[in-house]
Amino acid sequence: MKKIVKKSPKKKPVILVSNDDGIRSEGIQMLAKSLAKVGEVYVVAPDRERSAASHSLTLHRPLRVDKVAERQYAVDGTPTDCVTLAINGVLRSLKKSPDLVVSGINKGWNLGEDISYSGTVSAAMEGTLMGVPSIAMSLATRKNFDFRFAASLGAKLAKEILEHGLPEDTLLNVNVPVVKRIKGVRITRQGKRVFGDTVIEKTDPRGRKYYWIGGDMLHWEGGDDCDFAAIKKGYVSITPIHLDMTNYAAVSELQYWKV
């Protein structure tokens, strides 16, 4: 009689989800729900909005972590804090390690130089620095937020990365347009904004000056293959971001400086 050998069930990948809009944001909750079809999802995110936190890490005060739901934890810190604490604290205590980090879905685009300021992108950067394939996802609009397509796309990208991986020290910055019909997906490069006045000066009722940082974008640069162009034409923009910021073309030139 032929012996039947039962195969042990395949272990589900562990997916860590974070953001900079806070754990109660609709974007992160819809993303986590969609990713639950792909793997075992843990959400570790800021307890409030931390937009434009960049890659800041809290070093001068203790951080607190509160379990707010099953596999969901709120941190009184930055997105970078969240990923660091999740990998080295929360998940380690559960004897888990993430196979993938997904940050988002951000309320608003992260295009061009937004990459330098974005807490959403920085959470994915921290995952990449810690050796975990990572994605940052953003909805390219400031109103009429509809996260359904982006959440579904997040699950598809997760499957691809879990199967094929990513190049070393590289994360994906994904921006999804909000249009009636998305035309497709384009692999893009980082564009650049050109702003008007970036600091607005005003005077309060007591005669003291105060300032708002942030001006209007006059136009963008980068050509047809950049992230701005893809979004404008109704395509999803996926930009591979490399953490090594060395300008290798400048290295040989600087060798001749007499310093």
C-alpha contacts under 8 A as a table, 3 or more apart, distances in Angstrom:
res1	aa1	res2	aa2	distance
12	K	38	V	7.72
12	K	39	G	5.16
12	K	40	E	6.10
13	P	38	V	7.56
13	P	39	G	4.84
13	P	40	E	6.02
13	P	98	P	7.42
13	P	99	D	5.90
13	P	100	L	7.92
13	P	162	L	7.97
14	V	39	G	5.69
14	V	40	E	4.77
14	V	41	V	6.03
14	V	42	Y	7.58
14	V	96	K	7.48
14	V	97	S	6.80
14	V	98	P	4.80
14	V	99	D	5.34
14	V	100	L	6.79
15	I	35	L	7.71
15	I	39	G	6.17
15	I	40	E	5.92
15	I	41	V	4.80
15	I	42	Y	6.27
15	I	98	P	5.47
15	I	99	D	5.97
15	I	100	L	4.95
15	I	101	V	5.87
15	I	102	V	7.32
16	L	41	V	5.98
16	L	42	Y	5.02
16	L	43	V	5.95
16	L	44	V	7.20
16	L	86	A	7.85
16	L	98	P	5.99
16	L	99	D	7.96
16	L	100	L	6.26
16	L	101	V	4.76
16	L	102	V	6.29
17	V	28	I	7.51
17	V	32	A	6.75
17	V	41	V	7.09
17	V	42	Y	6.12
17	V	43	V	4.72
17	V	44	V	6.28
17	V	45	A	7.48
17	V	101	V	5.88
17	V	102	V	4.93
17	V	103	S	5.62
17	V	104	G	7.54
18	S	23	I	7.80
18	S	28	I	7.18
18	S	43	V	5.96
18	S	44	V	5.43
18	S	45	A	4.72
18	S	46	P	7.84
18	S	79	P	6.88
18	S	82	C	7.12
18	S	83	V	7.11
18	S	101	V	7.73
18	S	102	V	6.52
18	S	103	S	4.72
18	S	104	G	6.34
18	S	120	T	7.86
18	S	123	A	6.94
19	N	22	G	6.41
19	N	23	I	7.48
19	N	28	I	6.82
19	N	45	A	5.82
19	N	46	P	7.23
19	N	79	P	6.10
19	N	103	S	4.89
19	N	104	G	4.68
19	N	105	I	7.03
19	N	106	N	6.96
19	N	119	G	7.13
19	N	120	T	5.16
19	N	123	A	6.89
20	D	45	A	7.28
20	D	46	P	6.55
20	D	49	E	5.82
20	D	50	R	4.85
20	D	51	S	5.28
20	D	52	A	7.98
20	D	53	A	7.74
20	D	78	T	7.37
20	D	79	P	5.64
20	D	104	G	7.35
20	D	106	N	7.24
20	D	119	G	5.25
20	D	120	T	5.25
21	D	24	R	7.94
21	D	25	S	6.02
21	D	46	P	7.49
21	D	48	R	6.72
21	D	49	E	4.29
21	D	50	R	5.95
21	D	51	S	6.22
21	D	104	G	8.00
21	D	106	N	6.63
21	D	107	K	7.33
22	G	25	S	5.63
22	G	45	A	6.00
22	G	46	P	4.80
22	G	47	D	5.39
22	G	48	R	4.47
22	G	49	E	4.68
22	G	50	R	6.93
23	I	28	I	6.78
23	I	29	Q	7.69
23	I	43	V	7.85
23	I	44	V	7.56
23	I	45	A	5.14
23	I	46	P	5.87
23	I	47	D	5.82
23	I	48	R	6.97
23	I	73	Y	7.94
23	I	74	A	6.37
24	R	28	I	7.55
24	R	29	Q	7.32
24	R	47	D	7.80
24	R	48	R	7.87
25	S	28	I	5.70
25	S	29	Q	6.61
26	E	29	Q	5.23
26	E	30	M	6.12
26	E	147	F	7.93
27	G	30	M	5.39
27	G	31	L	6.13
27	G	104	G	6.54
27	G	105	I	4.64
27	G	106	N	6.53
27	G	107	K	7.29
27	G	147	F	6.04
27	G	151	A	7.91
28	I	31	L	5.03
28	I	32	A	6.04
28	I	103	S	7.99
28	I	104	G	5.66
28	I	105	I	5.48
28	I	106	N	7.88
29	Q	32	A	5.14
29	Q	33	K	6.21
30	M	33	K	5.11
30	M	34	S	6.25
30	M	147	F	6.99
30	M	148	R	7.31
30	M	151	A	6.13
31	L	34	S	5.18
31	L	35	L	6.11
31	L	104	G	7.38
31	L	105	I	6.61
31	L	150	A	7.85
31	L	151	A	4.67
31	L	152	S	7.71
31	L	154	G	6.95
31	L	155	A	7.96
32	A	35	L	5.11
32	A	36	A	6.11
32	A	41	V	6.55
32	A	42	Y	7.94
32	A	43	V	7.24
33	K	36	A	5.23
33	K	37	K	7.46
34	S	37	K	5.90
34	S	38	V	7.76
34	S	151	A	5.86
34	S	152	S	6.09
34	S	154	G	7.53
34	S	155	A	5.96
35	L	38	V	5.21
35	L	39	G	6.38
35	L	41	V	6.80
35	L	151	A	7.83
35	L	154	G	7.09
35	L	155	A	5.05
35	L	158	A	7.60
36	A	39	G	5.29
36	A	40	E	6.00
36	A	41	V	5.68
37	K	155	A	7.54
38	V	155	A	6.56
38	V	158	A	7.39
38	V	159	K	6.76
41	V	71	R	7.20
42	Y	71	R	4.96
42	Y	72	Q	5.93
43	V	71	R	6.25
43	V	72	Q	4.58
43	V	73	Y	6.09
44	V	72	Q	5.96
44	V	73	Y	4.76
44	V	74	A	5.92
44	V	75	V	7.08
44	V	82	C	5.83
44	V	83	V	7.10
44	V	86	A	6.28
45	A	73	Y	6.55
45	A	74	A	5.31
45	A	75	V	6.01
45	A	79	P	6.54
45	A	82	C	5.66
45	A	83	V	8.00
46	P	49	E	6.84
46	P	50	R	7.01
46	P	74	A	5.48
46	P	75	V	4.80
46	P	76	D	5.84
46	P	77	G	5.85
46	P	78	T	6.15
46	P	79	P	6.26
46	P	82	C	6.70
47	D	74	A	4.85
47	D	75	V	5.34
47	D	76	D	5.47
47	D	77	G	7.54
48	R	76	D	7.59
50	R	53	A	5.69
50	R	78	T	6.26
50	R	79	P	7.27
50	R	119	G	6.84
51	S	54	S	7.93
51	S	118	S	6.61
51	S	119	G	5.69
51	S	120	T	7.65
52	A	117	Y	5.02
52	A	118	S	4.73
52	A	119	G	5.33
53	A	56	S	6.10
53	A	78	T	6.58
53	A	79	P	7.53
53	A	117	Y	6.56
53	A	118	S	6.37
53	A	119	G	4.87
54	S	116	S	6.48
54	S	117	Y	4.37
54	S	118	S	4.88
54	S	119	G	4.58
54	S	120	T	8.00
54	S	121	V	7.80
54	S	122	S	5.76
55	H	79	P	7.80
55	H	80	T	5.99
55	H	117	Y	7.65
55	H	118	S	7.85
55	H	119	G	6.52
55	H	122	S	5.00
55	H	123	A	7.44
55	H	125	M	7.99
55	H	126	E	7.85
56	S	78	T	6.74
56	S	80	T	6.43
56	S	81	D	7.87
57	L	78	T	6.68
57	L	80	T	5.97
57	L	81	D	5.66
58	T	61	R	6.79
58	T	63	L	7.87
58	T	77	G	6.79
58	T	78	T	7.26
58	T	81	D	6.61
59	L	62	P	7.72
63	L	75	V	7.01
63	L	76	D	6.10
63	L	77	G	6.57
64	R	75	V	5.80
64	R	76	D	5.84
65	V	73	Y	6.38
65	V	74	A	5.64
65	V	75	V	4.66
65	V	76	D	6.95
66	D	73	Y	5.47
66	D	74	A	5.20
66	D	75	V	6.58
67	K	70	E	7.55
67	K	71	R	7.61
67	K	72	Q	5.91
67	K	73	Y	4.38
67	K	74	A	6.38
68	V	72	Q	5.78
68	V	73	Y	5.61
68	V	74	A	6.63
69	A	72	Q	5.00
69	A	73	Y	7.11
75	V	78	T	7.85
75	V	81	D	7.91
75	V	82	C	6.31
77	G	81	D	5.77
77	G	82	C	6.84
78	T	81	D	5.02
78	T	82	C	6.33
78	T	119	G	7.53
79	P	82	C	4.99
79	P	83	V	6.52
79	P	119	G	5.80
79	P	120	T	6.98
79	P	122	S	7.01
79	P	123	A	5.20
80	T	83	V	5.39
80	T	84	T	6.22
80	T	119	G	7.49
80	T	122	S	6.32
80	T	123	A	4.98
80	T	126	E	6.05
81	D	84	T	5.18
81	D	85	L	5.94
82	C	85	L	5.22
82	C	86	A	5.88
82	C	123	A	7.72
83	V	86	A	5.01
83	V	87	I	6.15
83	V	123	A	6.25
83	V	126	E	6.64
83	V	127	G	6.57
84	T	87	I	5.48
84	T	88	N	5.97
84	T	89	G	7.69
84	T	126	E	7.24
84	T	127	G	7.91
85	L	88	N	5.28
85	L	89	G	4.88
85	L	90	V	6.32
86	A	89	G	5.34
86	A	90	V	4.71
86	A	91	L	5.53
86	A	92	R	7.70
87	I	90	V	6.53
87	I	91	L	5.48
87	I	92	R	6.26
87	I	97	S	6.50
87	I	98	P	7.16
88	N	91	L	6.82
88	N	92	R	5.65
89	G	92	R	5.24
89	G	93	S	5.99
90	V	93	S	5.41
90	V	94	L	6.67
91	L	94	L	5.03
91	L	95	K	6.19
91	L	96	K	4.92
91	L	97	S	6.07
91	L	98	P	7.87
92	R	95	K	4.76
92	R	96	K	5.43
92	R	97	S	6.55
93	S	96	K	7.48
98	P	101	V	6.92
98	P	132	V	7.04
99	D	132	V	6.27
99	D	133	P	7.08
99	D	162	L	7.30
100	L	132	V	5.79
100	L	133	P	5.20
100	L	134	S	5.79
100	L	158	A	7.54
100	L	162	L	7.25
101	V	124	A	6.50
101	V	127	G	6.06
101	V	132	V	6.65
101	V	133	P	6.33
101	V	134	S	4.57
101	V	135	I	6.38
102	V	124	A	6.66
102	V	134	S	5.71
102	V	135	I	4.84
102	V	136	A	5.98
102	V	137	M	7.46
103	S	106	N	7.98
103	S	120	T	5.71
103	S	121	V	7.09
103	S	123	A	6.21
103	S	124	A	5.93
103	S	134	S	7.79
103	S	135	I	6.14
103	S	136	A	4.69
103	S	137	M	6.05
104	G	120	T	6.05
104	G	136	A	6.06
104	G	137	M	4.93
104	G	138	S	6.15
105	I	136	A	7.72
105	I	137	M	5.05
105	I	138	S	5.04
105	I	139	L	6.58
105	I	147	F	7.42
105	I	150	A	7.46
105	I	151	A	7.50
106	N	109	W	7.26
106	N	120	T	6.66
106	N	137	M	6.32
106	N	138	S	4.31
106	N	139	L	5.87
107	K	138	S	6.46
107	K	139	L	5.70
107	K	140	A	7.63
107	K	141	T	7.17
107	K	142	R	6.82
107	K	145	F	7.23
108	G	138	S	6.10
108	G	139	L	5.16
108	G	140	A	5.05
108	G	141	T	4.97
108	G	142	R	5.30
109	W	138	S	5.41
109	W	139	L	5.51
109	W	140	A	4.01
109	W	141	T	6.18
109	W	142	R	7.93
109	W	175	N	6.25
109	W	176	V	8.00
110	N	113	E	7.93
110	N	114	D	5.03
110	N	115	I	6.06
110	N	118	S	6.90
110	N	121	V	7.82
110	N	138	S	6.33
110	N	140	A	7.45
110	N	173	N	7.87
110	N	175	N	6.80
111	L	114	D	5.37
111	L	115	I	6.57
111	L	175	N	7.52
111	L	190	Q	7.00
111	L	191	G	7.04
111	L	192	K	7.99
111	L	227	D	6.29
111	L	228	F	6.63
112	G	115	I	6.36
112	G	190	Q	5.07
112	G	191	G	4.51
112	G	192	K	4.77
112	G	193	R	6.58
112	G	227	D	7.10
112	G	228	F	7.47
113	E	116	S	5.58
113	E	117	Y	7.37
113	E	190	Q	7.75
113	E	191	G	7.55
113	E	192	K	6.21
113	E	193	R	7.31
114	D	117	Y	5.30
114	D	118	S	5.71
115	I	118	S	5.42
115	I	121	V	6.14
115	I	122	S	7.87
118	S	121	V	5.33
118	S	122	S	6.15
119	G	122	S	4.87
119	G	123	A	6.17
120	T	123	A	5.48
120	T	124	A	6.91
120	T	136	A	6.12
120	T	137	M	7.54
120	T	138	S	7.99
121	V	124	A	5.22
121	V	125	M	6.21
121	V	135	I	7.94
121	V	136	A	5.22
121	V	137	M	7.95
121	V	173	N	6.96
122	S	125	M	4.68
122	S	126	E	6.11
123	A	126	E	5.19
123	A	127	G	6.45
123	A	136	A	7.70
124	A	127	G	5.05
124	A	128	T	6.24
124	A	134	S	5.12
124	A	135	I	5.68
124	A	136	A	5.66
124	A	171	L	6.80
125	M	128	T	5.01
125	M	129	L	6.12
125	M	134	S	7.29
125	M	171	L	6.84
125	M	243	L	7.51
126	E	129	L	5.00
126	E	130	M	6.24
127	G	130	M	5.12
127	G	131	G	6.47
127	G	132	V	5.21
127	G	133	P	6.84
127	G	134	S	5.90
128	T	131	G	5.08
128	T	132	V	5.09
128	T	133	P	5.73
128	T	134	S	5.82
128	T	169	D	6.04
128	T	170	T	6.81
128	T	171	L	6.49
129	L	132	V	7.40
129	L	169	D	6.93
131	G	169	D	7.79
133	P	161	I	7.42
133	P	165	G	6.81
133	P	166	L	6.25
133	P	170	T	7.76
133	P	171	L	6.71
134	S	171	L	5.26
134	S	172	L	6.72
135	I	171	L	5.71
135	I	172	L	4.79
135	I	173	N	6.15
135	I	174	V	7.24
136	A	171	L	7.66
136	A	172	L	6.16
136	A	173	N	4.92
136	A	174	V	5.88
137	M	150	A	7.74
137	M	154	G	7.60
137	M	173	N	6.31
137	M	174	V	4.75
137	M	175	N	5.96
137	M	176	V	7.72
138	S	174	V	6.19
138	S	175	N	4.82
138	S	176	V	6.26
139	L	145	F	7.52
139	L	147	F	7.34
139	L	150	A	7.26
139	L	175	N	5.77
139	L	176	V	4.97
139	L	177	P	6.24
139	L	178	V	7.15
140	A	175	N	5.88
140	A	176	V	5.51
140	A	177	P	4.89
140	A	178	V	6.52
140	A	231	I	7.43
141	T	144	N	7.47
141	T	145	F	7.14
141	T	177	P	6.96
141	T	178	V	6.51
142	R	145	F	7.51
145	F	178	V	7.75
146	D	149	F	7.58
146	D	178	V	7.34
147	F	150	A	5.35
147	F	151	A	5.93
148	R	151	A	5.24
148	R	152	S	6.28
149	F	152	S	5.13
149	F	153	L	6.10
150	A	153	L	4.97
150	A	154	G	6.06
150	A	176	V	6.29
151	A	154	G	5.02
151	A	155	A	6.63
152	S	155	A	5.33
152	S	156	K	6.58
153	L	156	K	5.03
153	L	157	L	6.14
154	G	157	L	5.18
154	G	158	A	6.04
155	A	158	A	4.99
155	A	159	K	6.35
156	K	159	K	5.26
156	K	160	E	6.47
157	L	160	E	5.09
157	L	161	I	6.16
158	A	161	I	5.23
158	A	162	L	5.98
159	K	162	L	5.21
159	K	163	E	6.19
160	E	163	E	5.22
160	E	164	H	5.93
160	E	165	G	7.48
161	I	164	H	5.10
161	I	165	G	4.52
161	I	166	L	6.40
162	L	165	G	5.71
166	L	170	T	6.56
166	L	171	L	7.36
167	P	170	T	5.58
169	D	242	H	5.79
169	D	243	L	5.58
169	D	244	D	7.25
170	T	240	P	6.32
170	T	241	I	5.41
170	T	242	H	4.55
170	T	243	L	6.32
171	L	240	P	5.75
171	L	241	I	5.27
171	L	242	H	6.72
172	L	238	I	6.32
172	L	239	T	5.67
172	L	240	P	4.64
172	L	241	I	6.01
173	N	237	S	7.88
173	N	238	I	5.65
173	N	239	T	5.05
173	N	240	P	6.26
173	N	241	I	6.78
174	V	236	V	7.22
174	V	237	S	5.67
174	V	238	I	4.54
174	V	239	T	6.45
175	N	231	I	7.55
175	N	236	V	5.87
175	N	237	S	5.15
175	N	238	I	6.60
176	V	231	I	7.26
176	V	235	Y	7.37
176	V	236	V	4.79
176	V	237	S	6.60
177	P	182	I	7.28
177	P	231	I	5.67
177	P	234	G	6.08
177	P	235	Y	6.69
177	P	236	V	6.21
178	V	182	I	7.86
178	V	234	G	7.96
179	V	182	I	6.22
179	V	234	G	6.63
181	R	234	G	7.50
182	I	234	G	5.46
182	I	235	Y	5.79
182	I	236	V	7.34
183	K	234	G	5.74
183	K	235	Y	5.28
183	K	236	V	7.94
184	G	234	G	7.71
184	G	235	Y	5.12
184	G	236	V	6.23
185	V	235	Y	5.36
185	V	236	V	4.59
185	V	237	S	6.24
185	V	238	I	7.33
186	R	230	A	6.66
186	R	235	Y	6.36
186	R	236	V	6.02
186	R	237	S	5.30
186	R	238	I	6.21
187	I	225	D	7.90
187	I	237	S	6.09
187	I	238	I	4.87
187	I	239	T	5.86
187	I	240	P	7.84
188	T	225	D	5.44
188	T	226	C	4.95
188	T	227	D	5.38
188	T	230	A	7.50
188	T	237	S	6.02
188	T	238	I	5.76
188	T	239	T	4.90
188	T	240	P	7.67
189	R	225	D	6.44
189	R	226	C	4.64
189	R	227	D	5.95
189	R	239	T	5.42
189	R	240	P	7.37
190	Q	222	G	7.39
190	Q	226	C	5.58
190	Q	227	D	5.76
190	Q	239	T	6.74
191	G	220	W	7.09
191	G	221	E	5.87
191	G	222	G	4.61
191	G	223	G	7.78
191	G	226	C	5.16
191	G	227	D	5.87
191	G	228	F	6.29
192	K	220	W	5.57
192	K	221	E	5.16
192	K	222	G	6.24
193	R	217	M	6.45
193	R	218	L	7.67
193	R	219	H	6.13
193	R	220	W	4.29
193	R	221	E	6.24
194	V	217	M	5.83
194	V	218	L	5.64
194	V	219	H	5.42
194	V	220	W	5.66
194	V	221	E	7.45
195	F	198	T	6.64
195	F	215	G	6.21
195	F	216	D	5.72
195	F	217	M	4.33
195	F	218	L	5.24
195	F	219	H	7.21
196	G	215	G	5.77
196	G	216	D	5.60
196	G	217	M	6.19
196	G	218	L	6.01
197	D	200	I	6.88
197	D	214	G	7.64
197	D	215	G	5.18
197	D	216	D	7.12
198	T	213	I	5.90
198	T	214	G	4.64
198	T	215	G	4.11
198	T	216	D	7.41
199	V	211	Y	6.54
199	V	212	W	5.77
199	V	213	I	4.67
199	V	214	G	5.87
199	V	215	G	6.50
200	I	211	Y	5.48
200	I	212	W	5.06
200	I	213	I	6.42
200	I	214	G	7.48
200	I	215	G	7.43
201	E	209	K	6.83
201	E	210	Y	5.96
201	E	211	Y	4.66
201	E	212	W	6.66
202	K	209	K	5.65
202	K	210	Y	5.42
202	K	211	Y	6.12
203	T	206	R	7.82
203	T	207	G	5.66
203	T	208	R	5.43
203	T	209	K	4.35
203	T	210	Y	5.92
204	D	207	G	5.39
204	D	208	R	5.45
204	D	209	K	6.29
204	D	210	Y	7.00
205	P	208	R	7.48
217	M	220	W	7.54
220	W	228	F	7.21
222	G	225	D	7.27
222	G	226	C	5.45
222	G	228	F	7.87
223	G	226	C	5.83
223	G	229	A	7.02
224	D	229	A	5.43
224	D	230	A	7.38
225	D	229	A	6.60
225	D	230	A	7.08
226	C	229	A	5.53
226	C	230	A	6.56
227	D	230	A	5.27
227	D	231	I	6.40
227	D	237	S	5.48
227	D	238	I	7.53
227	D	239	T	7.09
228	F	231	I	5.35
228	F	232	K	6.14
229	A	232	K	5.15
229	A	233	K	6.26
230	A	233	K	5.29
230	A	234	G	6.38
230	A	235	Y	5.03
230	A	236	V	6.57
230	A	237	S	5.74
231	I	234	G	5.13
231	I	235	Y	5.29
231	I	236	V	6.27
231	I	237	S	6.39
232	K	235	Y	7.52
242	H	245	M	7.17
247	N	250	A	5.53
247	N	251	V	6.76
248	Y	251	V	5.18
248	Y	252	S	7.62
249	A	252	S	6.67
249	A	253	E	7.50
250	A	253	E	5.21
250	A	254	L	6.12
251	V	254	L	5.32
251	V	255	Q	6.39
252	S	255	Q	5.22
252	S	256	Y	7.47
253	E	256	Y	6.00
253	E	257	W	7.68
254	L	257	W	5.36
